[in-house]
Amino acid sequence: MLKRRRTHQFKRNTSHTSPNRRRVLTKNSHKKVLNRRKAFAIMQMDEMAEKNESAAQPS
């Protein structure tokens, strides 16, 4: 499973900035989250494909 990321540093950075800067920071961090989820999904699909291949091959 995916581990939770620490958000304390992020919250400290965003709470004392301008709204525009805050928007940029949240957009960048959201992109990171989406990329991590995508990578995790690809890993899951690869594992499932390997299981199916090993189950399909007669031993």
Chimera marker file (.cmm) of the C-alpha trace (Angstrom):
<marker_set name="trace">
<marker id="1" x="0.000" y="0.000" z="0.000" r="1" g="1" b="0" radius="0.5"/>
<marker id="2" x="0.989" y="3.614" z="-0.408" r="1" g="1" b="0" radius="0.5"/>
<marker id="3" x="2.378" y="5.232" z="2.676" r="1" g="1" b="0" radius="0.5"/>
<marker id="4" x="1.092" y="8.583" z="3.891" r="1" g="1" b="0" radius="0.5"/>
<marker id="5" x="3.326" y="11.553" z="3.276" r="1" g="1" b="0" radius="0.5"/>
<marker id="6" x="4.185" y="14.056" z="5.988" r="1" g="1" b="0" radius="0.5"/>
<marker id="7" x="2.320" y="17.303" z="5.393" r="1" g="1" b="0" radius="0.5"/>
<marker id="8" x="3.609" y="19.420" z="8.270" r="1" g="1" b="0" radius="0.5"/>
<marker id="9" x="6.371" y="21.051" z="6.200" r="1" g="1" b="0" radius="0.5"/>
<marker id="10" x="3.954" y="21.663" z="3.349" r="1" g="1" b="0" radius="0.5"/>
<marker id="11" x="1.346" y="23.269" z="5.605" r="1" g="1" b="0" radius="0.5"/>
<marker id="12" x="3.978" y="25.465" z="7.231" r="1" g="1" b="0" radius="0.5"/>
<marker id="13" x="5.128" y="26.633" z="3.797" r="1" g="1" b="0" radius="0.5"/>
<marker id="14" x="1.651" y="27.364" z="2.499" r="1" g="1" b="0" radius="0.5"/>
<marker id="15" x="0.114" y="29.044" z="5.521" r="1" g="1" b="0" radius="0.5"/>
<marker id="16" x="2.401" y="32.125" z="5.350" r="1" g="1" b="0" radius="0.5"/>
<marker id="17" x="2.346" y="32.778" z="1.618" r="1" g="1" b="0" radius="0.5"/>
<marker id="18" x="0.293" y="34.708" z="-0.876" r="1" g="1" b="0" radius="0.5"/>
<marker id="19" x="-2.796" y="33.046" z="-2.385" r="1" g="1" b="0" radius="0.5"/>
<marker id="20" x="-1.160" y="32.768" z="-5.814" r="1" g="1" b="0" radius="0.5"/>
<marker id="21" x="1.903" y="31.065" z="-4.383" r="1" g="1" b="0" radius="0.5"/>
<marker id="22" x="-0.361" y="28.777" z="-2.374" r="1" g="1" b="0" radius="0.5"/>
<marker id="23" x="-2.191" y="27.767" z="-5.544" r="1" g="1" b="0" radius="0.5"/>
<marker id="24" x="1.070" y="26.954" z="-7.306" r="1" g="1" b="0" radius="0.5"/>
<marker id="25" x="2.294" y="24.866" z="-4.372" r="1" g="1" b="0" radius="0.5"/>
<marker id="26" x="-0.933" y="22.894" z="-4.125" r="1" g="1" b="0" radius="0.5"/>
<marker id="27" x="-0.973" y="22.310" z="-7.891" r="1" g="1" b="0" radius="0.5"/>
<marker id="28" x="2.598" y="21.000" z="-7.835" r="1" g="1" b="0" radius="0.5"/>
<marker id="29" x="1.974" y="18.739" z="-4.877" r="1" g="1" b="0" radius="0.5"/>
<marker id="30" x="-1.231" y="17.442" z="-6.439" r="1" g="1" b="0" radius="0.5"/>
<marker id="31" x="0.677" y="16.533" z="-9.595" r="1" g="1" b="0" radius="0.5"/>
<marker id="32" x="3.123" y="14.554" z="-7.442" r="1" g="1" b="0" radius="0.5"/>
<marker id="33" x="0.256" y="12.700" z="-5.785" r="1" g="1" b="0" radius="0.5"/>
<marker id="34" x="-1.285" y="11.834" z="-9.140" r="1" g="1" b="0" radius="0.5"/>
<marker id="35" x="2.049" y="10.587" z="-10.478" r="1" g="1" b="0" radius="0.5"/>
<marker id="36" x="2.593" y="8.423" z="-7.393" r="1" g="1" b="0" radius="0.5"/>
<marker id="37" x="-0.883" y="6.933" z="-7.753" r="1" g="1" b="0" radius="0.5"/>
<marker id="38" x="-0.291" y="6.267" z="-11.436" r="1" g="1" b="0" radius="0.5"/>
<marker id="39" x="3.044" y="4.558" z="-10.719" r="1" g="1" b="0" radius="0.5"/>
<marker id="40" x="1.441" y="2.473" z="-7.986" r="1" g="1" b="0" radius="0.5"/>
<marker id="41" x="-1.361" y="1.405" z="-10.345" r="1" g="1" b="0" radius="0.5"/>
<marker id="42" x="1.181" y="0.391" z="-12.991" r="1" g="1" b="0" radius="0.5"/>
<marker id="43" x="3.056" y="-1.676" z="-10.401" r="1" g="1" b="0" radius="0.5"/>
<marker id="44" x="-0.189" y="-3.396" z="-9.409" r="1" g="1" b="0" radius="0.5"/>
<marker id="45" x="-1.031" y="-4.163" z="-13.037" r="1" g="1" b="0" radius="0.5"/>
<marker id="46" x="2.435" y="-5.632" z="-13.622" r="1" g="1" b="0" radius="0.5"/>
<marker id="47" x="2.086" y="-7.877" z="-10.575" r="1" g="1" b="0" radius="0.5"/>
<marker id="48" x="-1.309" y="-9.093" z="-11.746" r="1" g="1" b="0" radius="0.5"/>
<marker id="49" x="0.040" y="-9.768" z="-15.243" r="1" g="1" b="0" radius="0.5"/>
<marker id="50" x="2.939" y="-11.803" z="-13.800" r="1" g="1" b="0" radius="0.5"/>
<marker id="51" x="0.526" y="-13.854" z="-11.667" r="1" g="1" b="0" radius="0.5"/>
<marker id="52" x="-1.693" y="-14.541" z="-14.673" r="1" g="1" b="0" radius="0.5"/>
<marker id="53" x="1.285" y="-15.571" z="-16.801" r="1" g="1" b="0" radius="0.5"/>
<marker id="54" x="2.625" y="-17.937" z="-14.151" r="1" g="1" b="0" radius="0.5"/>
<marker id="55" x="-0.845" y="-19.445" z="-13.634" r="1" g="1" b="0" radius="0.5"/>
<marker id="56" x="-1.345" y="-19.927" z="-17.377" r="1" g="1" b="0" radius="0.5"/>
<marker id="57" x="1.919" y="-21.806" z="-17.890" r="1" g="1" b="0" radius="0.5"/>
<marker id="58" x="1.677" y="-25.565" z="-17.209" r="1" g="1" b="0" radius="0.5"/>
<marker id="59" x="4.367" y="-26.790" z="-14.847" r="1" g="1" b="0" radius="0.5"/>
<link id1="1" id2="2" r="1" g="1" b="0" radius="0.2"/>
<link id1="2" id2="3" r="1" g="1" b="0" radius="0.2"/>
<link id1="3" id2="4" r="1" g="1" b="0" radius="0.2"/>
<link id1="4" id2="5" r="1" g="1" b="0" radius="0.2"/>
<link id1="5" id2="6" r="1" g="1" b="0" radius="0.2"/>
<link id1="6" id2="7" r="1" g="1" b="0" radius="0.2"/>
<link id1="7" id2="8" r="1" g="1" b="0" radius="0.2"/>
<link id1="8" id2="9" r="1" g="1" b="0" radius="0.2"/>
<link id1="9" id2="10" r="1" g="1" b="0" radius="0.2"/>
<link id1="10" id2="11" r="1" g="1" b="0" radius="0.2"/>
<link id1="11" id2="12" r="1" g="1" b="0" radius="0.2"/>
<link id1="12" id2="13" r="1" g="1" b="0" radius="0.2"/>
<link id1="13" id2="14" r="1" g="1" b="0" radius="0.2"/>
<link id1="14" id2="15" r="1" g="1" b="0" radius="0.2"/>
<link id1="15" id2="16" r="1" g="1" b="0" radius="0.2"/>
<link id1="16" id2="17" r="1" g="1" b="0" radius="0.2"/>
<link id1="17" id2="18" r="1" g="1" b="0" radius="0.2"/>
<link id1="18" id2="19" r="1" g="1" b="0" radius="0.2"/>
<link id1="19" id2="20" r="1" g="1" b="0" radius="0.2"/>
<link id1="20" id2="21" r="1" g="1" b="0" radius="0.2"/>
<link id1="21" id2="22" r="1" g="1" b="0" radius="0.2"/>
<link id1="22" id2="23" r="1" g="1" b="0" radius="0.2"/>
<link id1="23" id2="24" r="1" g="1" b="0" radius="0.2"/>
<link id1="24" id2="25" r="1" g="1" b="0" radius="0.2"/>
<link id1="25" id2="26" r="1" g="1" b="0" radius="0.2"/>
<link id1="26" id2="27" r="1" g="1" b="0" radius="0.2"/>
<link id1="27" id2="28" r="1" g="1" b="0" radius="0.2"/>
<link id1="28" id2="29" r="1" g="1" b="0" radius="0.2"/>
<link id1="29" id2="30" r="1" g="1" b="0" radius="0.2"/>
<link id1="30" id2="31" r="1" g="1" b="0" radius="0.2"/>
<link id1="31" id2="32" r="1" g="1" b="0" radius="0.2"/>
<link id1="32" id2="33" r="1" g="1" b="0" radius="0.2"/>
<link id1="33" id2="34" r="1" g="1" b="0" radius="0.2"/>
<link id1="34" id2="35" r="1" g="1" b="0" radius="0.2"/>
<link id1="35" id2="36" r="1" g="1" b="0" radius="0.2"/>
<link id1="36" id2="37" r="1" g="1" b="0" radius="0.2"/>
<link id1="37" id2="38" r="1" g="1" b="0" radius="0.2"/>
<link id1="38" id2="39" r="1" g="1" b="0" radius="0.2"/>
<link id1="39" id2="40" r="1" g="1" b="0" radius="0.2"/>
<link id1="40" id2="41" r="1" g="1" b="0" radius="0.2"/>
<link id1="41" id2="42" r="1" g="1" b="0" radius="0.2"/>
<link id1="42" id2="43" r="1" g="1" b="0" radius="0.2"/>
<link id1="43" id2="44" r="1" g="1" b="0" radius="0.2"/>
<link id1="44" id2="45" r="1" g="1" b="0" radius="0.2"/>
<link id1="45" id2="46" r="1" g="1" b="0" radius="0.2"/>
<link id1="46" id2="47" r="1" g="1" b="0" radius="0.2"/>
<link id1="47" id2="48" r="1" g="1" b="0" radius="0.2"/>
<link id1="48" id2="49" r="1" g="1" b="0" radius="0.2"/>
<link id1="49" id2="50" r="1" g="1" b="0" radius="0.2"/>
<link id1="50" id2="51" r="1" g="1" b="0" radius="0.2"/>
<link id1="51" id2="52" r="1" g="1" b="0" radius="0.2"/>
<link id1="52" id2="53" r="1" g="1" b="0" radius="0.2"/>
<link id1="53" id2="54" r="1" g="1" b="0" radius="0.2"/>
<link id1="54" id2="55" r="1" g="1" b="0" radius="0.2"/>
<link id1="55" id2="56" r="1" g="1" b="0" radius="0.2"/>
<link id1="56" id2="57" r="1" g="1" b="0" radius="0.2"/>
<link id1="57" id2="58" r="1" g="1" b="0" radius="0.2"/>
<link id1="58" id2="59" r="1" g="1" b="0" radius="0.2"/>
</marker_set>
